[in-house]
Amino acid sequence: MMKFEHRAVIKFLSKEGNTPTQIRERMLKVFGDSSPSEFVIKFWSKQFKHGRESLEDNPRSGRPISAVTADNVEKVKNLILADRRIKQWEIARDVGISKERVHEIIHEHLGMSKTVTGTDGFTCPPNTESSLIGQSG
């Protein structure tokens, strides 16, 4: 059973006036080992008692899940177009994301590759450079 379904049962039984202990006993009879822990039941029962309606977790603060955003792709593209010989670590430092995310943006989102010829810079697939330049700004 999904955690949202458990929470819905806890919410329903709490609104009926059941205590967390009663809810735990009823859920153990029905769901057995798959029922939530006593701590979880007490936590959610208290939340619903104090007026909470949502079964969803509260949003968490902290670092975003992904550094690959449209804004970061644009920043990486502009840095490369300004200096084709820029290093990935320099881009990572300037944009404030990891080298791995810079690599992902360059290769998967911008379709560029690093050349190891005399210029040793980033190159675009044929007919891509003009479209990238047209997108900047």
Backbone as CSV, one residue per row, in Angstrom:
resi,resn,N_x,N_y,N_z,CA_x,CA_y,CA_z,C_x,C_y,C_z
1,MET,0.848,-1.177,0.000,0.000,0.000,0.000,0.892,1.238,0.000
2,MET,0.510,2.232,-0.752,1.290,3.465,-0.867,1.139,4.320,0.388
3,LYS,2.159,5.153,0.646,2.122,5.979,1.848,0.948,6.948,1.837
4,PHE,0.515,7.394,0.641,-0.629,8.304,0.570,-1.912,7.595,0.993
5,GLU,-2.013,6.327,0.648,-3.187,5.555,1.052,-3.187,5.354,2.564
6,HIS,-2.026,5.070,3.129,-1.923,4.955,4.588,-2.334,6.262,5.253
7,ARG,-1.836,7.355,4.700,-2.157,8.657,5.279,-3.646,8.953,5.185
8,ALA,-4.266,8.540,4.086,-5.713,8.748,3.936,-6.479,7.978,5.005
9,VAL,-6.058,6.753,5.283,-6.706,5.948,6.328,-6.500,6.612,7.686
10,ILE,-5.278,7.055,7.958,-4.983,7.725,9.231,-5.837,8.986,9.364
11,LYS,-5.935,9.740,8.278,-6.737,10.968,8.294,-8.196,10.650,8.602
12,PHE,-8.748,9.668,7.906,-10.143,9.286,8.105,-10.392,8.846,9.546
13,LEU,-9.552,7.948,10.034,-9.751,7.430,11.391,-9.520,8.514,12.446
14,SER,-8.602,9.441,12.183,-8.379,10.556,13.112,-9.608,11.450,13.176
15,LYS,-10.187,11.730,12.003,-11.376,12.586,11.957,-12.572,11.908,12.615
16,GLU,-12.563,10.584,12.649,-13.608,9.845,13.353,-13.438,9.944,14.864
17,GLY,-12.273,10.400,15.315,-12.016,10.545,16.742,-11.176,9.436,17.351
18,ASN,-10.620,8.567,16.528,-9.764,7.486,17.033,-8.415,8.034,17.496
19,THR,-7.858,7.426,18.526,-6.522,7.791,19.008,-5.483,7.101,18.121
20,PRO,-4.239,7.575,18.140,-3.193,6.903,17.364,-3.049,5.419,17.721
21,THR,-3.224,5.073,18.981,-3.127,3.667,19.398,-4.242,2.843,18.760
22,GLN,-5.460,3.382,18.749,-6.587,2.683,18.121,-6.369,2.551,16.612
23,ILE,-5.857,3.617,16.010,-5.588,3.587,14.566,-4.547,2.516,14.258
24,ARG,-3.503,2.460,15.061,-2.437,1.461,14.867,-3.008,0.053,14.945
25,GLU,-3.839,-0.214,15.955,-4.437,-1.544,16.114,-5.291,-1.915,14.906
26,ARG,-6.107,-0.977,14.442,-6.980,-1.258,13.292,-6.167,-1.488,12.019
27,MET,-5.133,-0.675,11.827,-4.317,-0.815,10.619,-3.520,-2.116,10.645
28,LEU,-3.046,-2.526,11.814,-2.333,-3.805,11.924,-3.244,-4.975,11.574
29,LYS,-4.509,-4.912,11.998,-5.461,-5.981,11.683,-5.694,-6.086,10.183
30,VAL,-5.774,-4.948,9.526,-6.100,-4.938,8.095,-4.856,-5.113,7.223
31,PHE,-3.795,-4.368,7.510,-2.627,-4.334,6.628,-1.459,-5.184,7.106
32,GLY,-1.485,-5.614,8.341,-0.408,-6.451,8.858,0.931,-5.745,8.828
33,ASP,1.951,-6.447,8.325,3.320,-5.917,8.299,3.486,-4.691,7.413
34,SER,2.567,-4.483,6.478,2.707,-3.332,5.586,2.119,-2.053,6.183
35,SER,1.585,-2.129,7.396,1.034,-0.916,8.019,2.180,-0.026,8.501
36,PRO,1.930,1.283,8.579,2.995,2.195,9.004,3.357,2.013,10.476
37,SER,4.503,2.540,10.842,4.978,2.424,12.228,4.120,3.275,13.164
38,GLU,4.253,2.996,14.441,3.520,3.763,15.451,3.913,5.238,15.394
39,PHE,5.193,5.506,15.182,5.672,6.887,15.079,4.983,7.619,13.927
40,VAL,4.920,6.971,12.770,4.300,7.581,11.586,2.823,7.859,11.852
41,ILE,2.140,6.919,12.452,0.714,7.099,12.748,0.519,8.263,13.715
42,LYS,1.340,8.341,14.759,1.230,9.448,15.718,1.511,10.790,15.038
43,PHE,2.547,10.820,14.201,2.910,12.059,13.511,1.753,12.561,12.657
44,TRP,1.227,11.693,11.777,0.169,12.115,10.861,-1.145,12.362,11.580
45,SER,-1.432,11.602,12.597,-2.646,11.821,13.378,-2.622,13.219,14.002
46,LYS,-1.477,13.596,14.530,-1.323,14.924,15.126,-1.464,16.013,14.063
47,GLN,-0.865,15.779,12.894,-0.962,16.752,11.800,-2.422,16.993,11.413
48,PHE,-3.175,15.911,11.241,-4.573,16.034,10.835,-5.426,16.633,11.950
49,LYS,-5.094,16.336,13.192,-5.820,16.888,14.338,-5.670,18.408,14.381
50,HIS,-4.507,18.905,13.954,-4.243,20.345,13.970,-4.641,21.035,12.665
51,GLY,-5.451,20.366,11.846,-6.033,21.021,10.680,-5.388,20.750,9.342
52,ARG,-4.362,19.967,9.293,-3.733,19.666,8.009,-4.699,18.880,7.140
53,GLU,-4.751,19.209,5.847,-5.627,18.507,4.912,-4.845,17.690,3.891
54,SER,-3.668,18.163,3.525,-2.877,17.520,2.474,-2.250,16.209,2.943
55,LEU,-2.215,15.244,2.034,-1.541,13.972,2.290,-0.093,14.006,1.798
56,GLU,0.254,15.064,1.087,1.592,15.207,0.505,2.605,15.617,1.571
57,ASP,3.878,15.263,1.334,4.958,15.751,2.181,5.116,17.247,1.950
58,ASN,5.572,17.961,2.958,5.870,19.379,2.789,7.084,19.521,1.882
59,PRO,7.147,20.599,1.089,8.337,20.808,0.261,9.568,20.962,1.145
60,ARG,10.678,20.462,0.650,11.918,20.519,1.424,12.783,21.657,0.926
61,SER,13.469,22.273,1.868,14.391,23.331,1.489,15.734,22.699,1.148
62,GLY,16.600,23.494,0.595,17.927,22.994,0.280,18.225,23.087,-1.196
63,ARG,19.243,22.392,-1.582,19.715,22.423,-2.952,18.665,21.848,-3.892
64,PRO,18.461,22.496,-5.049,17.496,21.957,-6.003,17.920,20.576,-6.497
65,ILE,16.953,19.810,-6.928,17.215,18.449,-7.376,18.143,18.437,-8.586
66,SER,17.962,19.354,-9.500,18.770,19.343,-10.709,19.367,20.714,-10.974
67,ALA,20.612,20.713,-11.421,21.275,21.954,-11.792,21.104,22.229,-13.274
68,VAL,20.488,21.296,-13.993,20.300,21.460,-15.430,18.977,22.183,-15.649
69,THR,19.053,23.509,-15.619,17.878,24.339,-15.847,18.072,25.104,-17.148
70,ALA,17.012,25.665,-17.663,17.109,26.448,-18.895,18.072,27.620,-18.699
71,ASP,18.040,28.218,-17.521,18.923,29.340,-17.222,20.391,28.908,-17.247
72,ASN,20.694,27.759,-16.637,22.081,27.277,-16.620,22.546,26.849,-18.006
73,VAL,21.654,26.247,-18.799,22.011,25.881,-20.177,22.377,27.142,-20.952
74,GLU,21.593,28.190,-20.774,21.858,29.463,-21.448,23.198,30.053,-21.007
75,LYS,23.491,30.017,-19.718,24.762,30.540,-19.205,25.950,29.773,-19.778
76,VAL,25.849,28.440,-19.803,26.930,27.605,-20.344,27.134,27.921,-21.816
77,LYS,26.038,27.999,-22.561,26.122,28.295,-23.993,26.811,29.633,-24.227
78,ASN,26.428,30.656,-23.488,27.020,31.983,-23.672,28.502,32.006,-23.322
79,LEU,28.901,31.285,-22.273,30.321,31.216,-21.916,31.127,30.541,-23.024
80,ILE,30.595,29.472,-23.597,31.307,28.755,-24.660,31.384,29.601,-25.922
81,LEU,30.280,30.263,-26.272,30.293,31.094,-27.475,31.240,32.283,-27.318
82,ALA,31.428,32.753,-26.097,32.352,33.864,-25.853,33.809,33.408,-25.904
83,ASP,34.070,32.159,-25.511,35.441,31.637,-25.489,35.399,30.135,-25.728
84,ARG,35.652,29.722,-26.978,35.587,28.302,-27.333,36.629,27.462,-26.607
85,ARG,37.656,28.084,-26.035,38.720,27.328,-25.369,38.524,27.258,-23.856
86,ILE,37.375,27.697,-23.388,37.100,27.672,-21.953,37.062,26.225,-21.460
87,LYS,37.541,26.001,-20.282,37.574,24.650,-19.696,36.275,24.378,-18.947
88,GLN,35.913,23.102,-18.856,34.674,22.743,-18.169,34.709,23.156,-16.702
89,TRP,35.857,23.061,-16.056,35.928,23.451,-14.646,35.716,24.944,-14.480
90,GLU,36.144,25.729,-15.495,35.926,27.177,-15.439,34.440,27.503,-15.582
91,ILE,33.783,26.781,-16.472,32.335,26.966,-16.641,31.620,26.597,-15.345
92,ALA,32.017,25.460,-14.763,31.396,25.008,-13.510,31.557,26.067,-12.427
93,ARG,32.743,26.625,-12.330,33.008,27.662,-11.325,32.153,28.904,-11.584
94,ASP,32.105,29.347,-12.841,31.388,30.581,-13.174,29.872,30.443,-13.037
95,VAL,29.348,29.273,-13.377,27.897,29.062,-13.323,27.457,28.604,-11.936
96,GLY,28.368,27.956,-11.202,28.035,27.486,-9.857,27.387,26.115,-9.837
97,ILE,27.775,25.272,-10.805,27.271,23.898,-10.854,28.460,22.950,-10.978
98,SER,28.209,21.659,-10.861,29.302,20.683,-10.915,29.819,20.503,-12.343
99,LYS,31.052,19.993,-12.441,31.630,19.703,-13.757,30.805,18.654,-14.494
100,GLU,30.234,17.716,-13.733,29.415,16.666,-14.354,28.178,17.265,-15.017
101,ARG,27.546,18.247,-14.359,26.362,18.887,-14.948,26.761,19.737,-16.149
102,VAL,27.939,20.380,-16.090,28.432,21.141,-17.239,28.608,20.200,-18.422
103,HIS,29.227,19.051,-18.180,29.433,18.053,-19.231,28.086,17.634,-19.835
104,GLU,27.112,17.369,-18.976,25.780,16.971,-19.449,25.156,18.063,-20.312
105,ILE,25.245,19.304,-19.873,24.664,20.413,-20.636,25.339,20.536,-21.992
106,ILE,26.669,20.485,-22.011,27.416,20.650,-23.260,27.064,19.556,-24.259
107,HIS,27.073,18.321,-23.809,26.914,17.206,-24.736,25.460,16.840,-25.015
108,GLU,24.606,16.865,-24.002,23.231,16.409,-24.193,22.260,17.527,-24.557
109,HIS,22.488,18.728,-24.052,21.538,19.811,-24.289,21.980,20.748,-25.408
110,LEU,23.274,20.970,-25.533,23.775,21.854,-26.577,24.301,21.090,-27.790
111,GLY,24.502,19.788,-27.654,24.975,18.978,-28.771,26.384,19.317,-29.211
112,MET,27.185,19.849,-28.327,28.561,20.218,-28.657,29.508,19.100,-28.255
113,SER,30.710,19.149,-28.825,31.746,18.197,-28.431,33.073,18.935,-28.365
114,LYS,34.016,18.359,-27.663,35.336,18.963,-27.494,36.253,18.420,-28.586
115,THR,36.956,19.306,-29.273,37.908,18.860,-30.284,39.301,18.826,-29.679
116,VAL,40.124,17.939,-30.207,41.491,17.821,-29.711,42.445,18.140,-30.854
117,THR,42.040,19.069,-31.675,42.878,19.483,-32.799,43.654,20.724,-32.395
118,GLY,44.115,21.471,-33.356,44.913,22.654,-33.074,44.185,23.703,-32.248
119,THR,42.876,23.839,-32.429,42.153,24.882,-31.691,41.768,24.423,-30.296
120,ASP,41.578,23.118,-30.102,41.219,22.541,-28.809,40.063,23.291,-28.145
121,GLY,38.999,23.474,-28.893,37.827,24.160,-28.352,36.572,23.332,-28.560
122,PHE,35.443,23.875,-28.171,34.172,23.188,-28.360,33.683,23.416,-29.777
123,THR,33.152,22.366,-30.367,32.580,22.491,-31.698,31.133,22.041,-31.668
124,CYS,30.383,22.591,-32.599,28.972,22.232,-32.725,28.806,21.286,-33.895
125,PRO,27.769,20.458,-33.870,27.469,19.651,-35.050,27.168,20.574,-36.224
126,PRO,27.283,20.065,-37.473,27.006,20.907,-38.640,25.640,21.582,-38.524
127,ASN,25.564,22.831,-38.983,24.330,23.626,-39.017,23.760,23.925,-37.634
128,THR,24.548,23.775,-36.589,24.034,24.035,-35.244,24.548,25.356,-34.704
129,GLU,25.772,25.716,-35.094,26.391,26.909,-34.526,25.553,28.153,-34.792
130,SER,25.077,28.320,-36.020,24.293,29.514,-36.325,22.988,29.539,-35.545
131,SER,22.397,28.370,-35.313,21.153,28.355,-34.538,21.428,28.659,-33.076
132,LEU,22.579,28.215,-32.538,22.928,28.533,-31.154,23.188,30.021,-30.991
133,ILE,23.887,30.605,-31.963,24.179,32.033,-31.887,22.887,32.824,-31.997
134,GLY,21.979,32.370,-32.844,20.684,33.039,-32.985,19.850,32.969,-31.729
135,GLN,20.076,31.945,-30.880,19.308,31.789,-29.644,19.846,32.652,-28.522
136,SER,21.102,33.066,-28.604,21.686,33.799,-27.475,21.129,35.209,-27.422
137,GLY,21.147,35.746,-26.193,20.757,37.125,-26.001,19.354,37.222,-25.706
